Structure formats: structure tokens, C-alpha cells
């Protein structure tokens, strides 16, 4: 086979695939996000542009933009686009977070979204294989993100205090480290286990009478697997 022909054919296939993923991103925004009250124009713009397919394995790229959680291995997933959009949008309902910690950042998609929305992001991930993918993704698309690989249950004190602590997975209660690493007026966002065994998106702020108590607002019902590496307690511990 002629080498020039092979190279041209490869380039054409790559270009076609790039166009298909770009179309899939637009369909994701127009068919999944906008009809579901995702209205923040900057968030929609970012989710139209970030190549989500680079955050999953080659065998999962065809469903990268589907309305599903995409398996990443090690009991972890890339959250369905609408779940991510709802949680991220909730973080900008009052003050925009300037310093954010993403706990369980996995392959970097949400960390990159926050970086594009103007936050200084620390991405904390315990699984070195997922972190390697996330670091590569962010080097290309969100180079301001700071990555650290280590246990999730202690947060990351060196870059605290944070305006936002965001959990990429379901937790059963707000971990103790949030008490010391969150700004007084900062928020905690993620998915919280419910008594039914499902999960609800939530946003939490410190109680005005105690820095150790968080007042939670529940946003929507959904499902993400439990975020491994955090203590599991009974749901609705206040």
C-alpha cells in the first residue's frame, strides 16, 4: 500500500472522528442540558468545547456523550453530563468559587470545567492510573489545574482554605476535613446517599451557629457510585 495514501486515509479518518465528537458535544448540550434548565451560558460553552471522549478508555469513547455514567474502572465512573452540569451550575448560584478542591478528580473532566470557569483548581485523586489520564487531559486542556495523588479522606491542606470542595462521587456524609479546609462562607457540593439507597445532589454551607455543622440543600435525585476511600456512615447524619 502506498505510504502517502495510508497517511492521507488516516488523517481523513481522524478528521471525521473529530467532527463526529464535536457534533456529539453539541447534541449533548442541546438535547440533554438545555432542556433540563442548564442555563449558565459560560458552562454550556465550556461543555461544548471540552473533549469528554479523551477522559474515557478507547472502548468507551462511543458513549462518552450519552446520558449515562461511563465506567472508568476501579468502581469509578465519568458522571453523566447532566449530573455534572447540575452540580457545577449550583456552585455559581451565589459567589463564583475562586479556589476549588475536586475530591476524586478521576480523569479530570470536571476539574477542567471549573478551571475554564475561572477557578484555581486542585485535583485530588487516589488512583494513580486515573490520575495519569487526568493529568494528561488537563495538560492539554486546562493546564492551570494542580494535581495531587493521594488519599481522599484527608483532603489537601497545602492549598486550603477552599471556596468549594466538590466530590466526584456519592458520599454518605461530609468528611471531617471539610471543617478545617473550607472557607467560612464556602460550600461543599456533590452527591449524598439517601435513606432509600439512591443519591441526591446537594450543596452545603456552614451553619451560622457552628463551624462544625453544615446545612444541606438537596437539588435533584440521581445516581453515582460511592466514592471509594472515604468513610461510609449512615445517611442523613446531621
Buried (B, 14 or more C-beta within 10 A) or exposed (E): EEEEEEEEEEEEEEEEEEEEBEEBBEEBBEEBBEEBEBEBEEBBEBBBEBBBBBBBEEEBBEBBBBEEBBBBEEEBBBBBBBBBBBBBBBBBEEEBBEBBBBBBBBBBBBBBBBBBBBBBBBBBBBBEEBBBBBBBBBEEBBEEBBBBBBEBEBBBEEBBBBBBBBBBBBBBBBBEBBBEBBBEEBBBBBBBBBEEEEBBBBBBBBEEEEEEEBEBEEBBEBBBBBBBBBEEEEBEEE
